């Protein structure tokens, strides 16, 4: 029996609640186009879920809760209800660490889906800062989702972004 699974992916929202103009390359030419907006994204997600009878996995690859004034002024919290409405299955993170690792955990506690990061370890005890993976079932298919946070946060970003955590491929010694 053939089964179809649709994967919806969101990344680099950067706090844009409303559509915005952005410069993109199209066929070798640069042009401004209207992109984003959570209402437009939600409409698309709802349509795809309806058309596929729920055999959908929705993932957020991060850079979501940081960028616009509303996002930064609220430390990402203003976007939480809208992101929860998208019914994501999981996300991983990057610029969210601008709010510190503890600030990201505070955001995670408000989300109705997990933040996953198989490569983000606490320096004090060497344990993972977030769950590394989860399994979901859609349309009779079980799928493992592994989150990989941006691995250069502790190497290229300001020190507060990674205070108390380390980004590496294997569990470090405490």
HELIX and SHEET records of a PDB file:
HELIX    1   1 UNK A   38  UNK A   51  1                                  14    
HELIX    2   2 UNK A   69  UNK A   73  1                                   5    
HELIX    3   3 UNK A   77  UNK A   79  5                                   3    
HELIX    4   4 UNK A   80  UNK A   85  1                                   6    
HELIX    5   5 UNK A   95  UNK A   99  5                                   5    
HELIX    6   6 UNK A  100  UNK A  110  1                                  11    
HELIX    7   7 UNK A  153  UNK A  156  1                                   4    
HELIX    8   8 UNK A  159  UNK A  162  5                                   4    
SHEET    1   A 4 UNK A   6  UNK A  10  0                                        
SHEET    2   A 4 UNK A  56  UNK A  60  1                                        
SHEET    3   A 4 UNK A  90  UNK A  91  1                                        
SHEET    4   A 4 UNK A 114  UNK A 115  1                                        
SHEET    1   B 2 UNK A  20  UNK A  26  0                                        
SHEET    2   B 2 UNK A  29  UNK A  35 -1                                        
SHEET    1   C 2 UNK A 120  UNK A 122  0                                        
SHEET    2   C 2 UNK A 165  UNK A 167 -1                                        
SHEET    1   D 2 UNK A 133  UNK A 138  0                                        
SHEET    2   D 2 UNK A 141  UNK A 146 -1                                        
END                                                                             
